[in-house]
Structure formats: C-alpha cells, structure tokens
Amino acid sequence: MEFGLYFAQQLPRPWGPDAELDLFQESLDQVELADRLGFGYAWAPEQHFLEEYSHSSAPEVFLAAASQRTRTIRLGHAVVLLPPGYNEPARVAERIATLDLLSRGRVEFGVGHSKTRVELEGFGVDPVLRQAMSLEALGQVTEMMAREPYPGYTGTHFAMPARNVVPKPTQRPHPPLWIACSDDETVRLAARLGLGALAHSFFDAAEARAVVEEYHEIFRRECVPIGHTVNPRVATMVPFHCHPDADVARDRGERAGSFFTYAVRHYHVFGRHRPGATEVWERSEIVREELGGTIPHRGGHAIGSPSELTERLREYQEAGLDQTILLHQFGRLPYDQVRASLELFAAEVLPAFAAEHAAIRARRDAELAPYVEAALARRERTVDRPAPLVDAYGLSRPPLEDPDAHPPHIRDVLVELARMAAVARRLDP
C-alpha cells in the first residue's frame, strides 16, 4: 500500500493579512518535505468558495509550483471539477497535459463534480445533471489528450469542432484516471469505467475489504473503459496525525478532525452560509462542546502513535487498498506539528510498507492483467481521420480586395499578403 497527502488548504478564521500567503508557502514546503521523505502522492482538490474548509480553488497552479520543487512524488488532482460550467473540457486537457510535461510525467488525473450548492449555484451548474456532465466531459478530455487531431464532438452538454489539442501529456495516451467516490454506487461506477476510486473513508478494515472486493469483481466482469487506459485502484482518505504519545496525537487530531467533520457537513449537509461572514471554526467549536468535546468522524482515521498507525494501516493493506491518503493539514494544526508528524510517520511507519509495496503491486497487477486486456478489448475502437479544413485567420480581418484603393504603405502590405495567401492556398489538400 502506498501513501499520499491531501492538501485541502484549510484555513480556519480568524485570518491575518498574510494568512493565505503563509498557508500556500507552508504547503509547498510540505510537498517538498514529503518528496524527500518518500511519500508517494500529493493530492490537491478543486473546490470553490468553501471558506475556511478549503482555499484550494486553483490546484493546477499549486501542483505546477510543487512540480518544480519535487522529483518523484506523484501530483494528483483530487479532483478536477468537470461540468463545463466549472471548466471547459479543452481547457482541462490543456492544463493536465501541461502539468504532466512540467512534472516529467507525474500527474494523477482525478475527476468529480462537487455536491455543494455554494459551488454549483456559484457556477450555474444544474445539480441534477452534474454527474452526466462530468462523465461526458471526461470521455472527451481523454480523447483530446490521446488523439491527434481531436475529431470534434456534439453531445448533450458539450460541443466542440475538430481541433488538435496541444500540448500532449508525457504519459501517453493520458495520465491515470480517478474519480471521487462519496458513496458505494460511485465506486461501482468507477469499476465499470476503469477508473481508480478515490473512496470515502471506511468504518473499519472489514468494510474496506468488502468495497475493494466488489470493485474488483465488477471490474473483471463489466469494465468498459471511458479512457484509453484503465486504473484498477482503490484509495481512501483518512484524518491523520502521528505523535510518539498516543494521547497527544488524539488530543490534537480529534480537535482538528472535529473541525474537518463539521465543515464537511456545513457545506454538504445542513449548513446555511453568509459569504464573507459565517464563522465556520467558531460554529464547529460551539457544536463540539455541546456534543461532549468531539464531533465524531464517520469513518476510520490514522491518528495515534507510530505503533498504533502501523497496526491500523496494516489492516487496510490486507483489505486490498492500494493507497491511503492522509489528511495531514487540517483544522488549526500549526506547521511545526504537521512537519513533526510527517517526519515521525516517515521514519517509523512508512519503511515497512514501502519495502512490501513493489511485490504486492506486482502480484495484483499480474492477477488483474487478463481482465485489463479484456476491458480494453471491450472499448469501442476509434479511427483517426484528417480533420476538416477550417479558416484559421481572424474574423475581424477584411477580405484582400483591390490593393490600389489603399495608401502606398498599406497597398504594399496587402500585395505581400495576397502573394503569401495564394502560395499557402495551393498547399491545401
């Protein structure tokens, strides 16, 4: 099992004038540290207007900066919001490919559509159609990255004429694909489409095992890939804090986790929010006290001493999970505590899992190989054809008419343009 870190850019109020500046600079320091320590992945979400809970509205910029300060860590979008109201598909293909080039082929491409009214209504996205929009867009984004030229498309929620979308990514035909899964049905959908599942946290290892086994069963039997490759992996995200003293770890982690849990429910379940005014941290503290000092998290966690975390995460590995993503920067945990937690985990927990990972992954890949081949065989094959001829010049340019009707300096330019155009047009097939 591999380990990733999750950079939500949480920033509970109150905010000083340099709070966001410090947050992003510290996050870049943490990615660089994680790369040196041997963590496998750095994930960043795209989320909008979610004050305090997530200031990660432009993860492609953050990850591009991180790509220049790291060498081996994989850089993951968890996730890009794909309804066209958020991001036009061609822009997504261009950004992912550019990031893959900048990072020398280290991108993991996770997708989703969000569920909060704050985001959906802010961008005018119909909540009923958001998943259908995302899947239609994903199918086209992968075509844009893989095909030269992209043949164009007219669909239900998106249309675009034939173009060659450049640049192309380093990882051909496109980076590994993932989808955010907040329920079991989306995990099943991921298996059917050949996508890695970025799953909700599980109550325990038994639930994780059941989900992983169902995912693989559906993948083997039903997968028709939405992309040009498949990524049969299951990952989960858990709140994380590691300290030599388990009680200290729990005190710190549970308070930070209480804020995380409350903020999720505020934006996704029951909250009413006044932009620029609602104090999410303050509300979480009031609720936490009234509930007896903690706000229970739905699933498991990775909060405790190194020995506790080793035991708990070993159960996840045995359940078949491919990756655990650690929510390491959450609540009001200060930078020095976050750094110490990562360093302790890397020194006392990570090595044992790293030593086993290559053999486990090789075995799983070998077991899945015939099913991967069968899934790709089910995918409808496409044939690249020449794109239609299109006019490339500016719409505001007048036609090249009688040059003598213009002053000499304009006439000379028009004559030269006319000669150039005549030669160029002869080259058109």
N, C-alpha and C positions, 0 to 999 in steps of 0.2 A: 504493500500500500504506500502511495505517495502522499505528500503533504503540501498544501497550498496555504496562502494567507489571503485574507479578504480585506480590501481597502475600501471601506464604505465612506471614509472621510466624515465620521461622526463628530459633531461639534456642539455639545450642549451649551446653552446660554448660562451666564452672560458672556458676551463677546467683547474682547478688547479690540483696538483698532488694527492690530496685526494678527488676530486670531487665525484667520484663514491662511494668511501668508505662512505662519508658523506651522499650521496643520499640514499643508502641502509639502513644505520643505522637510518636515519630520517624516512624512510618509515616503518621500523619495529616499531619505536616509535609511528607512526601514527596508525598502525593497533592496537597496544596495547591500545592507547587512544580511538580509535573507538569502541573497545570491551567494554571499561568501560562506554562510553557514550551511548551505546545502539544501534549502527548501526548494521544492520542485516547481511551484507555481505562485504567481502573484495575480490575483483576480481583482478587477475593479468594475463596479456596476455603473450603468447609466440610469440615473434617477433625477427627477426634476422637481424643484420647489419643495422638497421634503426637509424643511428647516430643522436643524439640529440632528435629525436622524441620518441624513445623507447629503453631503455637499458635493457628491461625485456626479456632476452633470456633464462633464466632458472627459470621460475616461480615456478616449483615444489620445488626448493631449497628455494626460498624466502618464499613460503607458509609453508614449513616444519618448517622453523625458526619461522614464525609467529604463528604456531600451539602451540609452547611451551611458548609463551608469552600471550596467549589469552585463554578464557574459553568458550564463547558462540557464537562468531561471526562465520558465515559460511565462508568457504575458497573456493573461486571459481577460476577455470581456465577459463579465457575468452580470449583466448581459447588454447587448445592443438592442435597443427598442426598435422593432421592425415595422410596425404600422407606418405607412408612408406619411402620416401626419407628423410623426416624430422625425423620420429620416427617409429621404428618397432612396430607393434601392441602389441606384447607381452610385450615390454618394457613399453608401455603406461599403460597396465593393471597392471603391477607390481608396477609402480610408483604411480598410482592413489590409488591402494589398500593400499600401504604403508602409503601414506599421510592420508588416511582415518583412518588407525589404529593409527597413531601418533596424530591425532586431535580428536580421540574418536568419529568418525562418523560425521564430519562437512564438508565434501567435496561436492562441486557442480562441476560437470564434463561437462565443455563446450568444444565444438569441432569446428574446422574450417580448412581452407586450405590455407589462405592468397591469395593475388592478386598481390603483388609487384614483379616485375622482379628481384629486388635486392635479395629477399629471394628465389623465385622459381628457378632462374638460379644458385644461390649460392649452392643450394642443388640438382640441376639436376632434378627438378620436372617439368613434362610436364604440362604447364598451361591449356591445353585443357582438360586434364584428372584429374585435381586436385580434383574436387568435387566427381567424381566417385570413385577415390581412397579413399577419406575421408569416404564416406558412406560405402564402402566395409569394410574398416578397422574398423569403428565404430561398425558395426554388429558383427565383430569377437571379438573386445575388450570386448563387453558386454558378449559374450559367454564365454570368458576366465575367466571373473570375476564370472560369475554365475554358470558355470558348472564344475563338478569335476568327471572325468577329462575333459579337453577341447578335443573334439574328433578329432581335426585337420581339415584342410581346404585347398582346392586347388581352387583358383579363378582367376580372370583376372589380378589383380595387387598384389596379396599376396598369399603365400602358406606357410603352416607350418604343421608338423606332430603332432600327438596326444601327448599332454603333460598335466600335471596338473600344471596350472599356479598359483604360490603361491607368496605372501600371498593372502588371500581373504579379501575383504574390510569389515569393520564393518557394513556398510549399505548394507544389503542383499536384492536383489541379486547384486545390484550395486548402486552407488550414483546417484542422479538425473541428468538427461541428458539435455544439452542445445546445441544450435547451433548458431553461429554468423550469423546475417542476415543483409546484406548491401542493400537488395532490397526486394520488396514485394513478389517476387516469392519464395525467400528462406523462408520467413515467412510462406507461404503456404506449402512449403515442410516440415517445422518443424511441422506444424499441422498434416500433413499426416503421419508423422513418430512418433508422440507422443513426440516430443522434445520441451523443452522450447525455446522460441525465444528471443535471445539477439539482439534486433532490433535496427536499426538506430534511430537517434533522429527524432522527428516529427515536422512538421511546427507548429502545434497547437494541442489542445485537440481534435478537430474535426477529424483530420487525425488519431490521436491515436485511437479514438473510432472506426473508420472505419476499421483499421487494426486489432484491438482486436476482433471486431465482426466477421470479415471474418475468422480469425484464429479459433475462437470457432465453427463457422459454419462448417468449413472443418473438424475440429477435431471430431465433433459429427457424421459427415456423412461418413468420409473416412479414419479415422485413422487406420493404421495397424502398430503397434509399431515396431521400429527397435531394441529396447532393451527389457528387461524383465519387465519393468515398463513404465509408462507414466508420463510426467511432463507438464501438460497443463497450462503453464505460459507464460506471455509476459512481458519482461523487456525492458527498453530503457536507453540509456546513454546520459547525458547532461553535458556540461561545467558548473562548479559550483564555486561560491564564495559568501559568506554571510558576510555582514558588517552592523552595525547599520545605517550608512549613505549610502543610495542607490547610490549616486553619486560616492562615494569612491569604492563601490563594482563594479560598472560598469567600472570605470577607470582601476581598477586592472584586473577585469575579462575579459574585452574586449581586453586588450593588450595580456594577456596570451592566450585567445581564438583565437586571430589572429594568434599567432604562431602555435597553435594546428591545426587550419584550413589550414594554408599554408603548414605545414609539411605533413598533410594527403594528400594534393593534389600534393605536391612534389613527394612523394613516390608512390602514387596510380594513378595519373592522367597525369601529364605533365613533371615531373622533370627529369633532367639529373644530375647524381651524380658521383663525383670522390671520391672513398672511401678514407677516412682519410684526405680529403682536403676541400670538399664543406662545406661552412658555411651556414647552414640552417637558424639559427636565424638571421644572418645578412641579408640574402636574404629576409626573412619574413618582416624585418623592412623596407627595401627599398620598397617592394611591398606595405606594409601597408601605408607608407607615400604617395606613388603615387596614392593610391586608396582613399585618403582623411582621413587617420588616423585610419582605421579599415578594417579588412578583414571579410566580412560577413560570419557567420556560417549558414549552410544550414537549420538547424532545430531550435528547441527551446533551451532554456537554463534555468539554475537555478542560475542566477546572480542577486543579489539585496539585499534589506533589508529583515529581517525575515517576515514582513507582506506581502511583495511582493511575496516572495517564497511560503509562505503558500497558498496564493490565486492561484498562478500558478500551484503548485503541487496538490492542491485540484482538479483542473480541470483534471489533469492526473488520479487521483484516480477515479473520477467519470466517466472517459472514460474507466475504466476497467483494467488499467495497474496494474500488480501485484508488480512491483518493478521499482524504478528509481535509476539508478547507477550514482553517482555523480563523474564527473571528477574533483577531488579536487586538484590534484598535477599536474600542467601543466604550460607551459611557464617558467617564472623566478620567480614565486611566492616564496618568502622566507619562511622558515619553520615556523617562528613565525606567519606570516599572515595565513598560511594554518591551523595551530593549532587553532588560534583565530576564524577562520571561522567555523571550525568543532564544537568547543565548543559553539559558539553562536547558530548555527543551532540546535544542540542537546538540548540546553536549551529552545529555543523559538519556534521551528518548529516541531521537532521530537515528543514531547509528545502527541500532539493531534492525529497524525497519528498512533502512537503506541497504543493508547487507543482504536482505532477503528479497528485495523488490524485483531485481532483474530476473531471478529464477522463477518467481511467482508469475510475473508478467509474461515471460516466455512460455510458461506452461499454459496460461489462459489463452494466449494468442494462438498457440498450437491447437488447443481444443476448439476454438472458435473459427479457425481458418476455413474449414469446408463450408461453414454457414455464412461466412463473409463472402466467399466466392458465389454461393447460391443467391445471396441477397443482391449482389451486384449484377448477376445474370438476369434477375427479375426486372431490373431497371430498364425502362424504355431507352433504346439506343438513339442517339441523335446524330445527324449528319450535318457537317459544316458545309455551308454553301456561300458563294460570294454574296456580299451584301449589295443591295440595290444602289445605284448611283444617286447621290444626293448633292444638292448645291451647298457648298461649304462657305460661300462668301457672305458678307454682312448684308442684312436685309435693307439697311439704310443706304446702300450704295446705288446711285442711279446707273442706268444702262450706259454702255460705252457708245455714244452716238457721234455725231459729226464733230471731230476734234477742232475744226476751223471755227466753230461757234464760240470758242473759248479764248481767253488771253494766251499769248505765246507760252508762258511758263506752265500754264495748265494744259495747253494743247500738247506740249512735248511729253508730259506725264501720261496723258491719255493715249497718245500714239504708242508709247512704250508698253503700256498696259495691254493695249489691243493686240500688239505683236506677241506679247507673252501669253495672252489668253488663247490666241489662235494656235500656238505651238502646243500649249497644255491640253487644249480640247482634242487635238489629234491623238493624244495619248490615252484618251478614254476608250475603254473597250466597247 
